[in-house]
């Protein structure tokens, strides 16, 4: 192949890429204009929902841990049984 044919093919591919890119940009710009609903953040549950809905013993454990700096855990059963009830899976050391 001659250099003019190679140059012509490269120019043709470049022009096709540029032309398709411009079309894609125009389509996204028109989609943005047609969107009439503004974006709003949804707060389905408050940010402090977890801490406000802790059980009695969990709240007391946190109070003791804050005052003594020692992590205290009170369970009714073995650690494996409680983890199974809480859906934590198996505990590995």
N, C-alpha and C positions, 0 to 999 in steps of 0.2 A: 504494500500500500504506500501511496505517496503521502507526503507530509500534509498536503492540502486536504486529502480525504480524512486523515486523522484529525486535523484541526476542525473540519466541518462536523465530524461526528461528536467531538468533544463539545463544540459550541451548541449543537443540537440538543445533547443531553443536558447541558447547563441551562439552556432556555426552557426546556420542558420542566426541569426542577424548579426554576424560578417562577414559572407560570403557575404550577400547582401550589407552590407555597403561598403565593398571593391569594389564590382562591380560598385556601384554608383560612387565611387570616381574615378575609372578608366574611366568611361564614361565622366565625367565632364572634366577630364584632357585631354582626346583626343579631346573634343570639343574645348577646349582652344587652342590647337595646330593647329587645322584646320582653325581657324579664321585668315584670312590674312589681314583684314582691321583694322587699328589702330583706337582707339577711339579718336574722335575730337569733340571739343565743337562747336556747331552751334550758331552763333550770327545772327539771322534773322533781328532783328532791333537793332539799337544802344541803349545803356543804357540811354542816355539823350533824347530819342525820345519824351517822354511826355513833358518835359520842353521846348524843341525846337519847339514844335507844338502847344503851347497854344495860345488861342485867344488873341486879343488886350486887352480886358477888364480884362481877367484873369491875364495877365502879369502886368497890372497896379495895380490890387488888391494886388498882391504879393509884388510889390514895396512899396505900401503904408503901408502894414502890416509890412514889414521889417523895415521901417523907423519910424513908430509911435508905433509899438507893439500893435496896436489895429486891430483885425480882421475885415476888411471891406468887405462887400458883396453887389454888385450891381446887382439887378435883374430887368428884364422886365416882371413883373407879380408877382403873389403871390408865396410864398415859396412852397406851395403844387403843383402849376402849373409847376414851374421850376423843382422840384423834379420828377414830372411825366415825363417831357420832357427828363430829364437826366436818366430816368430809375431807380431811387432810391426807388421807391415804396412809401408807405405811411409813413409819419413822425409821430412818437409818442413821446409825452413829458414824 
